[in-house]
Structure formats: structure tokens, C-alpha cells
């Protein structure tokens, strides 16, 4: 996958994870998570959606995860340039 390319994943959370794969943002090594959408019971969507961007070789991703999967509490992953 080329650096800068976008990746869209279908995921699930809660009881829906019995039917679909539950993807944790911490599992996406080498990607910057841009957006996570978890549907409510009333909006008609079944799957969660995650959009991520492939990092370039010059970026390092410090992986520290909060263990939560909601967008409001998801901490941004720090990126620094390699000197």
C-alpha cells in the first residue's frame, strides 16, 4: 500500500462483534486513524467504519492506546519525523 493511501475498514462493537470482526485502532500499525464511526441502534447501519491513512516510511508511530474505542476518548497517536 502506498504511503498516504486511505484504508476503510468495516468493524463492529458490542453484540455486533459476534457477527463481524471487531478491529481495535491499536491493531493498525503503520496507519494514522482519521475517523471512527459506531452506529446507534436507530440509524439503520450495522457495521462500524474506520478510516485510516498509511504512514510514510519517515514517520514513526508511538503506539499508546487507551483501551477505549469511542472517538471522543480516543487519544491521538503522536507522530514525529525521523532526524
N, C-alpha and C positions, 0 to 999 in steps of 0.2 A: 504494500500500500504506500502510495506517495506521501511524503510529508505535507501537511496542510489539508489533506483529503478529509472529507466528513464521513463519519460512520453513524448509521442509525440502527439501534438495537431494539428489538421487541423484548420486553421483560414483563414481570408480574410481581406483585407483593401480596402479602396476606394469604387468604384462602385461595386466591387465583394461582398461587405458586404450585398448587397441586396439579394444575393443568399446563402451566407454562414455566419456562426457566426463569428463576429469579437471579438477575445479574446485579451484582454489587459494584458501585463505581470504583471501589478499590481494586477490583479484578482487571480493570482496563489499564494495564501497564503500557506506557508509551503513548497514552492518549490524554487530552485535556477534556474533561467533561464540561460541555457547554450548557446543556439543559436536561432536566429530568421532569417527566410528566407522569403523574399517577392519577388515573381516572377515579371519579367518585362513582357511587352506585347509580346515580341519577343521570349521568351524561351519556350513557349508551356505549361507551368504549369499554373494552375488556382488558386490553393489554396496556402496560406501562410502556413509555417510549423514552429512550435515552439517546441524545445526540452528542457525539464526541469528535474531536479533531485530532488527527495523527500528528504527534510532535515531530519536529525536525531532529536530526542527529545531534545538533548543537545545544539542545535543551535537555536539562536534567529534571526529572520529576521527583520531588521529595514526597514519598508516599506516607502519609499520615492520615488515617481515616477515623472518623468519629464513631463508626458503628451504626449511625442512623442513615436512613435512606430518603429522608424528605429534603426537598430543595431548600427550604427555609433554614434548616440546620446543617446542611452540607457545607463543610469548610472548603474554601478554595485551596487548590493544590498549588504550592509555590513553585515557580519556575525561575531558574537563573541561567545565564549564559555561561558556557564553559570558557575560561580565560584562554 
